[in-house]
Amino acid sequence: MEILIDASAGCCPGVVKAIRKAEQAIGEGRPLLSLGQIVHNEREAERLQKQGMRTVLHVDEGDAAGYMLIRAHGEPPSTYAALDAGKRPYIDATCPVVLRLQRKVGEAALRMEKSGGYVLLFAKSGHPEATGLMGHTRGLGRIVSLEDLPMDTLHHPLEIFAQTTMDPEAYEAFLHRILQERDRLRAPSAELHIHRTICGFVANRKESLTRFASSVDLLLFLTGKESSNGKYLFSLALKANAAAHALGGPDELQPEWFRGVRRLGISGATSTPVWQMEELARVIREHYASIEF
Ligand code: SF4
């Protein structure tokens, strides 16, 4: 059985930067507290925890001398205020793409405050990036989805943004519905600004992942359970190849998947490190490659 690793997979620059900052702090012997799971990849978080990093959920948890790591998803301004108030040292590993988006959302909120409008965030409710972005909306933000159209806002000025890891096609479908509903309600005179803010690193994976998935007999997609981009990218892989499975690691492999497989492909989310894909390939070579069916 031939085993291929998707050359376009691996961690995105934002995740690489956060992991590097964590490793650097651990290497310098600083007590390190990740504010929330550092990446949506349980095994990568565990690897760093074994080296000494602790994960906490609130800024007032853990050793007061510990450096709080702000992960790639970013945080709302209230988190920075709480860190400053508690005199807690911190390391900011917010992805530059998310930082830019937070700034644009903040500027839009200022404009909407003046014109009586709203900031709509096409985002996953409860996702840390969405929480961080909401913190920049001056109370004028709404988390919205295709299933939950914000009908009461359509007569008002609007600025619309997407969380960086959302499905680009779903965002376009949402925008299309908003425009349709505004026309139907005869509200097109109200100001409307659409911002296309899905991260290029996620959007650009579509073509290469689709090609890769359709070139193999079996596609194994490594992702953390909570990863938004993992869910989106896996849905693309599944569309291209019905023999695709999402999994967290080698212990979830099932022997029957390998029946009749000659070419096996391994890919992953933007928070799946290359070492995990290589490890999966190694385990398959050792335990499954010679299975006779
Ligand atoms: S997916 Fe894009 S925005 Fe999100 S952390 Fe990675 S590089 Fe940054």
Boltz pocket constraint, residues with backbone or C-beta under 6 A from the ligand:
constraints:
  - pocket:
      binder: B
      contacts: [[A, 12], [A, 13], [A, 14], [A, 15], [A, 72], [A, 73], [A, 95], [A, 96], [A, 97], [A, 98], [A, 164], [A, 165], [A, 199], [A, 200], [A, 201], [A, 202], [A, 229], [A, 270]]
      max_distance: 6.0
